[in-house]
Amino acid sequence: MRLFVGLVAFAALLGGVQLFHGGSESVAGETIQSGTYRLTANGDEAACAIKRGAEVSEGLSLLSIAANCRKLMPGIERAKFWREGEDGTVAFSADGIDPIVTFSVADGDGYESYAPALPLLSLATTDSPDQSGN
C-alpha cells in the first residue's frame, strides 16, 4: 500500500513539474517543445508529421509517425519510440533501443539526422497541431 501511495505522489509531482514548465524541456542547453514536429528530407518540399507522445520512462517517449513519412525514408514508419540521449541526441526506434535514425540538435530550432548518413532529415517543431504536408 505504501508503494502505491508513493507512486501516486510521484506521479502528481511529475505532473506538477510538467505543468510548471509548460510542456517544454531542456536538451543540451536548449528548450525543445514536446508535441508535433515536421520531418523533411534533404531540404525537399515534401514533409510529414511526427508526434512525440507520452513519456514511458526517463528519456523514452512514445512516437507516432505519419504514413507518408515512408516516402522520405523507407522503414521510418516502423519507429514507435523517441529516445533522448544525455548529449541531446534523439533516436527513433521500433523497440526503444536499436535506432532507425539518429538526430543531433541543429543550429536553429529542431534536429538534423546524422545516422544513417542519407537521406539527411530535418526535424522541426510546428506551431500548429498538423503540418504534415499532406
Secondary structure, DSSP 4 states (H G I P E B T S, - for coil): -HHHHHHHHHHHHHHHHHHHHTTEEEETTEEEE-SEEEEEETT-S-EEEEEEEEEEETTEEEEEE-GGGGGTSTTGGG--EEEE-TTS-EEEESSSSSEEEEEEE-SSSSEEEEESSSS-EEEEE-SSS-----
